[in-house]
Amino acid sequence: MRLKFTICNILLFSLITSKISAQQIINASTSSDTIRIIHIVQGKNLRQKTIDSATVLETIAGNVIIKEGLTTFYCDSATLNHKTNVLEAYGNIHINDNDSIHTYAQSLRYVGTERIAYLKKDVRLTDKKGTLYTDELEYNLRTGIATYKNGGRITNEKTVLTSQEGVYYADTKDVYFKKNVHLKDPDRDIWTDSLLYNLKTNIATFIAKTHIVGKDGSVIDTKAGTYNLATGEAIFYDRTYYSDSTHSLVADKMAVDKNSGTLQMEGNAKLVDSVNNITVVGGSIFIDTKKNAFLASRKPVMIFYRDGDSTYVAADTLFSGLRKYDSLERKIITQADTLTKTMAVNTNAKDTSIRYFLGFHHVRIFNDSLQAVSDSLHYSTVDSTFKLFGEPVVWNDQSQVTGDTIYMYTENQKAKRLYVFNNGMIVNKSNDAMYNQIAGRTLNGYFTNGVIDYVRIKGSPAESIYYPLDDDSAYVGMNRSSGDVIDIYFVKKELNKVKFINNVDGVLYPLKQIPADKKQLKGFKWLDKRRPKNKLELFE
């Protein structure tokens, strides 16, 4: 490809006067019939030097202005090579590209045929949205792509990004950063090896391992995602980790809204609450950090840790929140703190926060010493009580408790007391054919070291079926009795003694003479098939 420059005779006049004005004509390319014209608009001095028959250099010095289409070059001095169509400029260089992008440097090499500018020393590119600083920059004026490879920095209002390499796209306002990337603004610091950032939208896109530290102390580790730095909204993929002073989270996909304080986790999600020693796993977990609440769904399981023991709770949906109560169990009014953007509690030293947990539908509980199922669940940290509603069943070794509603009081993750409202029944399996049964209106059970020890049943009347043993541990028969109150005593997890109080009425049947219709109390069901056999069942 051969390109020619034609200089008007007016250049000769310019050598006499202190200013010059000229026009250069360049064949654009072999694939185009258009001709691009370069105007030397201004310069105090111009000289021509012939190197050989094919090479002529022109030098312009003093307030130089060169124009090419909508692009204007300013500098202290410049040299134009007729043969190579290369412009070299020095000192206070300014490239004005259509009044939209301005580039500054101290040294320039411009290849006119390709419209590529190579700038060095104190390079600065600005496009009204952000400013790029570097010492070496390759800027393609035809494509609007600028590249640096020896370190650079971009500022966009209060956001500063630095990296070893970077590519700027003028049309889209995107910047692709590579190697040792660091993004810093008043709300966060981001470190990564590769990052795509848009100056117009203020959105960062992550495509490599990324470490984010918020000014609030939160930490995010991800491999992929987008972060709107202006709104604080982000979505992360590819197994993202999040942590703050009280929680740690991990999920396949995570959405964060900084302003609302919400996080949505999807896919193998896990929440660890270090304050309450609780872990929650599930397919989906929604967290409100401002209200300190979470909602877990899609086969969620919640794990309580206390003194080396663990209790597992599963349900269709699990929820946890905070209630503010004073020492008299009165609800405390909260008010917004406009300085910290948190909820301040109008309270005194005796007031406290009570964390509660709710389980909805198909509730299952597993502990090494106790298991339970129900339709719904309420648990409160104020008294460590599990409240079971909707056909609840509780098992402790070979004993089963049922009723309309069951309150299970625990201490250090072990059962301490059991209270049954209405239609209470306890069944103790003696063998596959014999079940001790006691039923009444209400039931109170007490545990020692997590093992059932004593039960009192009240009713109108309370009833029992009991298979007593003789001194040789042989069955005597079946005792079916009733009374206002029945006390049951256990020894080594086995029913040992039954005591009746007031209005006692009963009969003892020999083993071979027990009527078939007398072997079960009304409502008797042995529900072992519903019982969680191990903790792994809850994760299925």
C-alpha positions as CSV (number, residue, x, y, z in Angstrom):
1,M,0.0,0.0,0.0
2,R,1.4,3.4,-1.0
3,L,0.2,6.7,0.5
4,K,1.1,10.2,-0.7
5,F,1.2,13.7,1.0
6,T,0.6,16.9,-1.0
7,I,1.6,20.2,0.6
8,C,0.2,23.4,-0.7
9,N,2.6,26.2,-1.7
10,I,1.3,28.2,1.2
11,L,3.9,26.4,3.3
12,L,6.6,28.5,1.7
13,F,4.8,31.6,2.9
14,S,4.5,30.1,6.3
15,L,8.3,29.9,6.7
16,I,8.5,33.7,6.3
17,T,5.6,34.4,8.7
18,S,5.6,32.9,12.2
19,K,2.6,30.6,11.5
20,I,1.9,27.9,9.0
21,S,-1.2,26.3,7.6
22,A,-1.2,23.3,5.2
23,Q,-3.2,20.3,4.0
24,Q,-2.0,16.7,3.7
25,I,-3.9,14.1,1.6
26,I,-3.7,10.4,2.6
27,N,-5.1,7.5,0.6
28,A,-7.2,5.9,3.3
29,S,-6.7,2.2,2.3
30,T,-6.8,0.0,-0.7
31,S,-10.3,-1.2,0.3
32,S,-11.8,2.3,0.3
33,D,-12.2,4.9,-2.3
34,T,-12.4,7.7,0.3
35,I,-9.5,10.1,0.9
36,R,-8.7,11.3,4.4
37,I,-7.2,14.8,4.7
38,I,-4.8,15.9,7.4
39,H,-4.6,19.7,8.0
40,I,-1.7,21.3,9.7
41,V,-3.7,24.0,11.2
42,Q,-1.0,25.9,13.1
43,G,2.7,26.0,14.0
44,K,5.2,28.7,14.5
45,N,8.0,27.0,12.5
46,L,8.0,24.4,9.8
47,R,11.0,22.7,8.1
48,Q,11.4,20.0,5.4
49,K,14.3,17.5,5.4
50,T,14.8,15.0,2.6
51,I,16.3,11.8,3.8
52,D,16.3,10.0,0.4
53,S,14.4,10.1,-2.8
54,A,11.4,8.4,-1.1
55,T,11.5,9.9,2.4
56,V,10.7,13.5,3.3
57,L,10.4,14.6,6.9
58,E,8.5,17.7,8.0
59,T,8.9,19.2,11.4
60,I,6.6,21.7,13.0
61,A,7.3,23.5,16.3
62,G,5.5,25.9,18.6
63,N,1.8,25.7,19.5
64,V,1.3,22.9,16.9
65,I,-2.3,22.1,15.9
66,I,-3.0,19.2,13.5
67,K,-6.5,18.1,12.4
68,E,-7.7,14.9,10.9
69,G,-11.4,14.7,10.4
70,L,-13.1,15.2,13.8
71,T,-9.8,14.5,15.6
72,T,-7.5,17.4,16.6
73,F,-3.9,17.0,17.8
74,Y,-2.2,19.6,20.0
75,C,1.5,19.5,20.9
76,D,4.7,21.5,21.3
77,S,6.5,20.0,18.3
78,A,5.9,17.3,15.7
79,T,7.6,15.4,12.9
80,L,5.7,14.0,9.9
81,N,7.1,11.2,7.8
82,H,5.8,11.3,4.2
83,K,6.9,7.7,3.4
84,T,5.5,5.9,6.5
85,N,2.7,8.4,7.2
86,V,3.8,8.5,10.8
87,L,3.4,11.5,13.0
88,E,5.7,11.8,16.0
89,A,4.8,14.6,18.6
90,Y,6.4,15.8,21.8
91,G,5.5,18.0,24.7
92,N,2.0,18.8,26.1
93,I,0.2,16.5,23.7
94,H,-3.6,16.7,23.6
95,I,-5.8,14.6,21.3
96,N,-9.4,15.8,21.1
97,D,-11.4,13.0,19.5
98,N,-14.7,14.5,18.4
99,D,-15.0,16.4,21.7
100,S,-15.9,13.2,23.4
101,I,-12.6,11.7,24.4
102,H,-9.5,13.7,25.4
103,T,-6.1,12.1,25.6
104,Y,-3.0,13.8,27.1
105,A,0.7,12.7,27.1
106,Q,4.3,14.0,26.6
107,S,5.2,11.7,23.7
108,L,3.2,10.5,20.8
109,R,3.7,8.2,17.8
110,Y,0.7,8.2,15.5
111,V,0.4,5.8,12.6
112,G,-2.0,7.6,10.2
113,T,-2.9,4.6,8.0
114,E,-4.1,2.6,10.9
115,R,-5.2,5.6,13.1
116,I,-3.3,4.1,16.1
117,A,-1.7,6.5,18.6
118,Y,1.2,5.3,20.9
119,L,1.4,7.6,23.8
120,K,4.1,7.7,26.6
121,K,4.8,9.5,29.8
122,D,2.0,11.0,32.0
123,V,-0.7,9.6,29.8
124,R,-4.2,10.6,30.7
125,L,-7.4,9.6,28.8
126,T,-10.8,11.0,29.9
127,D,-14.3,10.6,28.4
128,K,-16.5,12.7,30.8
129,K,-17.3,9.5,32.8
130,G,-13.8,8.5,34.0
131,T,-10.1,9.2,33.6
132,L,-7.4,6.7,32.7
133,Y,-3.8,7.3,34.0
134,T,-0.8,5.3,32.7
135,D,2.7,5.8,31.4
136,E,2.2,3.9,28.1
137,L,-1.0,3.7,26.1
138,E,-1.9,2.3,22.7
139,Y,-5.0,4.1,21.5
140,N,-6.8,3.1,18.3
141,L,-8.8,6.1,17.2
142,R,-10.6,4.1,14.5
143,T,-12.1,1.5,17.0
144,G,-12.0,3.6,20.1
145,I,-10.0,1.0,21.9
146,A,-7.2,2.0,24.3
147,T,-4.7,-0.6,25.8
148,Y,-2.1,-0.4,28.5
149,K,0.3,-3.2,29.6
150,N,2.6,-1.6,32.1
151,G,0.3,-0.5,34.9
152,G,-2.6,1.9,34.9
153,R,-5.3,3.6,37.0
154,I,-8.8,4.6,36.2
155,T,-10.9,6.9,38.4
156,N,-14.7,7.3,38.1
157,E,-16.0,9.7,40.7
158,K,-15.1,8.1,44.0
159,T,-14.1,4.7,42.5
160,V,-10.5,4.0,41.7
161,L,-9.3,0.9,39.8
162,T,-5.7,-0.1,39.3
163,S,-4.2,-3.0,37.3
164,Q,-1.1,-4.2,35.5
165,E,-3.0,-4.4,32.1
166,G,-6.2,-2.8,30.8
167,V,-8.3,-2.4,27.7
168,Y,-10.7,0.6,27.4
169,Y,-13.6,0.5,24.9
170,A,-14.9,4.0,24.1
171,D,-18.2,3.0,22.5
172,T,-19.5,0.9,25.4
173,K,-17.5,2.7,28.2
174,D,-16.2,-0.7,29.3
175,V,-12.8,-1.3,30.7
176,Y,-11.3,-4.8,31.0
177,F,-8.7,-5.0,33.7
178,K,-6.1,-7.8,34.0
179,K,-3.4,-8.8,36.5
180,N,-3.3,-7.5,40.1
181,V,-6.6,-5.7,39.8
182,H,-7.7,-3.5,42.8
183,L,-11.0,-1.6,42.9
184,K,-11.5,0.8,45.8
185,D,-14.4,3.1,46.7
186,P,-15.8,4.4,50.0
187,D,-17.8,1.3,50.5
188,R,-15.5,-1.6,49.6
189,D,-12.2,-2.9,48.3
190,I,-12.1,-5.5,45.6
191,W,-9.1,-7.6,44.6
192,T,-9.0,-9.9,41.6
193,D,-7.0,-11.0,38.6
194,S,-9.6,-10.1,35.9
195,L,-12.5,-7.7,36.0
196,L,-14.8,-5.9,33.5
197,Y,-16.0,-2.4,34.7
198,N,-18.4,-0.1,33.0
199,L,-17.7,3.6,33.6
200,K,-21.3,4.6,32.7
201,T,-23.3,2.1,34.7
202,N,-20.7,1.7,37.5
203,I,-21.2,-2.1,37.2
204,A,-18.3,-4.5,37.8
205,T,-18.3,-7.9,36.3
206,F,-16.2,-10.7,37.8
207,I,-14.7,-13.5,35.7
208,A,-12.0,-14.8,38.0
209,K,-11.4,-15.4,41.7
210,T,-12.4,-12.2,43.5
211,H,-12.0,-11.1,47.1
212,I,-14.4,-8.2,48.3
213,V,-14.1,-6.5,51.7
214,G,-16.8,-4.1,52.7
215,K,-16.4,-1.1,55.0
216,D,-18.8,-2.9,57.3
217,G,-16.4,-5.8,57.7
218,S,-18.3,-8.2,55.4
219,V,-16.2,-10.4,53.1
220,I,-17.2,-12.0,49.8
221,D,-15.2,-14.5,47.8
222,T,-16.5,-15.4,44.4
223,K,-15.4,-16.5,40.9
224,A,-18.1,-14.9,38.8
225,G,-20.8,-12.3,39.0
226,T,-21.8,-8.6,38.6
227,Y,-21.8,-5.9,41.2
228,N,-23.6,-2.5,40.8
229,L,-21.3,-0.3,42.9
230,A,-23.7,2.6,42.7
231,T,-26.8,0.8,44.1
232,G,-25.0,-2.0,46.1
233,E,-26.9,-4.7,44.2
234,A,-24.9,-7.8,43.2
235,I,-25.4,-11.3,41.9
236,F,-22.7,-13.9,42.2
237,Y,-22.3,-17.4,40.7
238,D,-20.0,-20.4,40.9
239,R,-20.1,-21.1,44.7
240,T,-19.8,-17.8,46.5
241,Y,-18.7,-17.3,50.1
242,Y,-19.9,-14.4,52.3
243,S,-19.1,-13.6,56.0
244,D,-19.6,-10.8,58.5
245,S,-19.1,-10.5,62.2
246,T,-21.9,-12.9,63.1
247,H,-22.6,-15.0,60.0
248,S,-20.9,-17.0,57.2
249,L,-22.7,-18.0,54.1
250,V,-22.0,-20.1,51.0
251,A,-24.2,-21.0,48.0
252,D,-24.0,-21.8,44.3
253,K,-25.7,-18.5,43.5
254,M,-26.0,-15.5,45.7
255,A,-27.8,-12.1,45.3
256,V,-26.9,-9.2,47.6
257,D,-28.8,-5.9,48.0
258,K,-26.6,-3.7,50.2
259,N,-29.2,-0.9,50.7
260,S,-32.0,-3.2,51.8
261,G,-29.6,-5.5,53.7
262,T,-31.0,-8.6,52.0
263,L,-29.2,-11.7,50.7
264,Q,-30.7,-14.5,48.6
265,M,-28.9,-17.8,48.3
266,E,-29.8,-20.5,45.8
267,G,-28.3,-24.0,45.4
268,N,-26.7,-26.0,48.2
269,A,-27.0,-22.9,50.5
270,K,-25.5,-22.9,53.9
271,L,-25.8,-20.3,56.7
272,V,-23.7,-20.4,59.9
273,D,-24.9,-18.2,62.8
274,S,-21.9,-18.0,65.2
275,V,-23.7,-16.1,67.8
276,N,-26.5,-18.6,68.3
277,N,-24.4,-21.7,67.3
278,I,-26.8,-22.5,64.5
279,T,-26.2,-23.8,61.0
280,V,-28.9,-23.9,58.3
281,V,-28.7,-25.7,54.9
282,G,-31.2,-25.8,52.1
283,G,-31.9,-25.2,48.4
284,S,-32.8,-21.6,49.1
285,I,-32.1,-19.2,52.0
286,F,-33.3,-15.6,52.2
287,I,-31.6,-13.3,54.8
288,D,-32.6,-9.9,56.1
289,T,-29.4,-8.6,57.8
290,K,-31.1,-5.5,59.1
291,K,-33.9,-7.4,60.8
292,N,-31.5,-10.3,61.6
293,A,-33.9,-12.8,60.1
294,F,-33.8,-15.6,57.6
295,L,-36.2,-17.8,55.6
296,A,-35.0,-21.2,54.3
297,S,-36.9,-23.4,51.9
298,R,-36.4,-26.3,49.5
299,K,-35.5,-29.1,51.9
300,P,-34.0,-26.9,54.6
301,V,-32.3,-28.4,57.7
302,M,-31.4,-26.4,60.8
303,I,-28.7,-27.6,63.3
304,F,-28.5,-26.4,66.9
305,Y,-25.1,-26.9,68.6
306,R,-24.8,-27.0,72.4
307,D,-22.0,-28.4,74.5
308,G,-20.9,-30.9,72.0
309,D,-24.4,-32.1,71.2
310,S,-26.5,-31.4,68.0
311,T,-30.2,-31.2,67.3
312,Y,-31.3,-31.3,63.7
313,V,-34.6,-29.8,62.6
314,A,-36.1,-30.2,59.1
315,A,-39.3,-28.8,57.6
316,D,-40.7,-27.6,54.3
317,T,-39.9,-24.0,55.4
318,L,-37.8,-22.7,58.3
319,F,-37.9,-19.1,59.5
320,S,-36.0,-17.2,62.3
321,G,-36.3,-13.7,63.6
322,L,-35.8,-11.4,66.6
323,R,-38.4,-10.1,69.1
324,K,-37.6,-7.3,71.5
325,Y,-39.0,-7.9,74.9
326,D,-38.3,-6.4,78.3
327,S,-38.0,-8.3,81.6
328,L,-41.8,-8.3,82.0
329,E,-42.2,-9.9,78.5
330,R,-43.6,-6.6,77.1
331,K,-42.8,-5.8,73.5
332,I,-40.3,-3.0,73.1
333,I,-40.8,-0.3,70.5
334,T,-37.8,0.1,68.1
335,Q,-36.8,3.2,66.2
336,A,-34.6,3.8,63.2
337,D,-31.1,5.3,63.9
338,T,-30.6,7.6,60.9
339,L,-26.8,7.8,61.5
340,T,-26.0,4.1,61.4
341,K,-29.1,3.0,59.4
342,T,-29.9,0.3,62.0
343,M,-32.8,-0.3,64.4
344,A,-32.1,1.1,67.8
345,V,-34.1,-0.3,70.7
346,N,-35.5,2.0,73.3
347,T,-34.7,-0.1,76.4
348,N,-32.6,-0.5,79.5
349,A,-30.0,-3.0,80.8
350,K,-32.7,-5.5,81.8
351,D,-34.3,-5.7,78.4
352,T,-33.3,-8.5,76.0
353,S,-33.6,-9.8,72.5
354,I,-35.4,-13.1,72.0
355,R,-34.6,-15.2,68.9
356,Y,-37.3,-17.5,67.7
357,F,-37.6,-20.1,65.0
358,L,-40.6,-21.4,63.1
359,G,-41.0,-24.5,61.1
360,F,-43.9,-25.0,58.7
361,H,-45.2,-28.4,57.5
362,H,-43.5,-31.8,57.8
363,V,-41.4,-30.9,60.8
364,R,-38.9,-33.5,61.8
365,I,-36.4,-33.3,64.7
366,F,-33.5,-35.6,65.4
367,N,-31.3,-35.8,68.5
368,D,-29.3,-38.8,69.7
369,S,-31.6,-39.0,72.8
370,L,-34.9,-37.6,71.3
371,Q,-36.8,-37.5,68.0
372,A,-40.0,-35.7,67.1
373,V,-42.4,-34.9,64.2
374,S,-45.2,-32.4,63.7
375,D,-46.9,-30.2,61.2
376,S,-45.4,-27.0,62.6
377,L,-42.9,-25.8,65.1
378,H,-42.0,-22.8,67.3
379,Y,-38.7,-22.6,69.2
380,S,-37.5,-19.7,71.4
381,T,-34.1,-19.1,72.9
382,V,-35.8,-17.5,76.0
383,D,-36.6,-20.9,77.4
384,S,-35.1,-23.4,74.8
385,T,-38.6,-24.8,74.2
386,F,-39.8,-26.6,71.2
387,K,-43.5,-26.1,70.7
388,L,-45.0,-28.7,68.3
389,F,-48.4,-28.3,66.6
390,G,-50.4,-30.5,64.3
391,E,-50.3,-34.2,65.2
392,P,-47.0,-34.0,67.1
393,V,-45.1,-37.1,68.1
394,V,-42.1,-37.3,70.4
395,W,-39.9,-40.4,70.9
396,N,-37.3,-41.1,73.6
397,D,-35.8,-44.5,73.2
398,Q,-38.7,-47.0,73.5
399,S,-41.2,-44.4,74.6
400,Q,-43.6,-42.4,72.4
401,V,-45.6,-39.3,73.4
402,T,-48.5,-37.9,71.4
403,G,-51.1,-35.2,71.9
404,D,-52.8,-32.2,70.3
405,T,-50.0,-29.9,71.2
406,I,-46.6,-30.7,72.8
407,Y,-44.2,-28.4,74.6
408,M,-40.7,-29.8,74.8
409,Y,-38.4,-28.0,77.2
410,T,-34.6,-28.5,76.7
411,E,-31.4,-27.7,78.4
412,N,-28.0,-28.0,76.7
413,Q,-29.8,-29.6,73.8
414,K,-31.2,-32.4,76.0
415,A,-34.9,-32.9,76.9
416,K,-35.7,-31.6,80.4
417,R,-39.5,-31.6,80.5
418,L,-42.4,-32.5,78.3
419,Y,-45.9,-31.0,78.5
420,V,-48.8,-32.2,76.4
421,F,-52.1,-30.2,76.0
422,N,-55.2,-32.4,75.5
423,N,-55.3,-36.0,74.4
424,G,-51.9,-36.8,75.9
425,M,-50.7,-40.4,75.5
426,I,-47.4,-42.1,76.3
427,V,-46.7,-45.5,74.9
428,N,-43.7,-47.6,76.1
429,K,-42.8,-50.5,73.9
430,S,-42.2,-53.6,76.0
431,N,-41.9,-56.0,73.0
432,D,-43.5,-56.3,69.6
433,A,-46.8,-57.6,71.1
434,M,-46.9,-55.6,74.4
435,Y,-47.2,-51.8,74.6
436,N,-47.6,-50.0,78.0
437,Q,-50.1,-47.2,77.4
438,I,-51.1,-44.2,79.6
439,A,-53.5,-41.6,78.3
440,G,-55.2,-38.5,79.8
441,R,-56.1,-34.9,79.2
442,T,-52.7,-33.4,80.1
443,L,-49.3,-35.0,80.4
444,N,-46.1,-33.8,82.2
445,G,-42.9,-35.7,81.6
446,Y,-39.5,-35.1,83.2
447,F,-36.1,-36.2,82.0
448,T,-32.8,-36.8,83.6
449,N,-29.7,-36.5,81.4
450,G,-32.0,-36.6,78.4
451,V,-33.7,-39.9,79.4
452,I,-37.3,-40.0,80.5
453,D,-37.6,-40.4,84.3
454,Y,-41.1,-39.6,85.5
455,V,-44.5,-38.8,83.9
456,R,-47.7,-37.5,85.5
457,I,-51.0,-37.8,83.5
458,K,-54.2,-36.1,84.6
459,G,-57.6,-36.8,83.1
460,S,-61.3,-37.4,83.7
461,P,-60.2,-40.1,84.2
462,A,-56.7,-40.9,83.1
463,E,-56.3,-44.5,81.8
464,S,-53.5,-47.0,81.6
465,I,-52.5,-50.3,80.2
466,Y,-49.5,-51.7,82.0
467,Y,-47.7,-55.1,81.8
468,P,-46.1,-55.6,85.3
469,L,-43.2,-57.9,85.9
470,D,-42.4,-60.2,88.8
471,D,-39.1,-60.4,90.6
472,D,-37.7,-62.7,88.0
473,S,-38.6,-60.2,85.2
474,A,-41.4,-62.4,84.0
475,Y,-44.7,-60.8,82.8
476,V,-47.5,-61.2,85.4
477,G,-50.3,-60.1,83.1
478,M,-51.9,-56.9,81.8
479,N,-53.2,-54.2,84.2
480,R,-55.9,-51.9,82.8
481,S,-56.8,-49.1,85.3
482,S,-58.0,-45.6,85.5
483,G,-57.8,-42.7,88.0
484,D,-57.8,-39.0,88.3
485,V,-54.0,-38.9,88.3
486,I,-51.4,-41.5,87.1
487,D,-47.7,-41.3,87.9
488,I,-45.3,-43.3,85.9
489,Y,-41.7,-44.1,86.9
490,F,-38.9,-45.3,84.6
491,V,-35.7,-47.1,85.4
492,K,-33.0,-47.5,82.7
493,K,-35.4,-46.3,80.0
494,E,-38.0,-49.0,80.9
495,L,-41.3,-48.4,82.6
496,N,-40.9,-49.6,86.2
497,K,-43.9,-48.5,88.2
498,V,-47.3,-47.0,87.8
499,K,-49.1,-45.2,90.6
500,F,-52.8,-44.2,90.6
501,I,-54.3,-41.3,92.7
502,N,-58.0,-40.8,93.5
503,N,-60.9,-42.7,92.1
504,V,-58.8,-45.7,91.2
505,D,-60.5,-48.5,89.2
506,G,-58.7,-51.3,87.5
507,V,-58.4,-55.0,86.7
508,L,-55.4,-57.3,86.2
509,Y,-55.8,-59.8,83.3
510,P,-53.7,-63.0,83.2
511,L,-51.6,-63.1,80.0
512,K,-53.6,-65.8,78.4
513,Q,-57.0,-64.3,79.3
514,I,-56.5,-60.7,78.0
515,P,-59.6,-59.7,75.9
516,A,-58.5,-58.5,72.4
517,D,-60.6,-55.3,72.7
518,K,-58.8,-54.4,76.0
519,K,-55.3,-54.4,74.7
520,Q,-55.3,-50.8,73.4
521,L,-56.5,-47.5,74.7
522,K,-58.6,-45.2,72.5
523,G,-56.4,-43.4,70.1
524,F,-53.5,-45.8,70.4
525,K,-51.1,-45.9,67.5
526,W,-47.5,-47.0,67.4
527,L,-46.0,-44.5,64.9
528,D,-42.4,-45.7,64.6
529,K,-42.6,-45.4,60.8
530,R,-42.8,-41.6,61.1
531,R,-39.8,-41.5,63.5
532,P,-36.5,-40.2,62.1
533,K,-34.0,-43.0,62.5
534,N,-30.9,-40.9,61.9
535,K,-29.9,-37.3,61.0
536,L,-29.1,-38.2,57.4
537,E,-32.8,-38.8,56.7
538,L,-33.5,-35.1,57.3
539,F,-31.3,-34.1,54.4
540,E,-33.0,-36.4,51.8
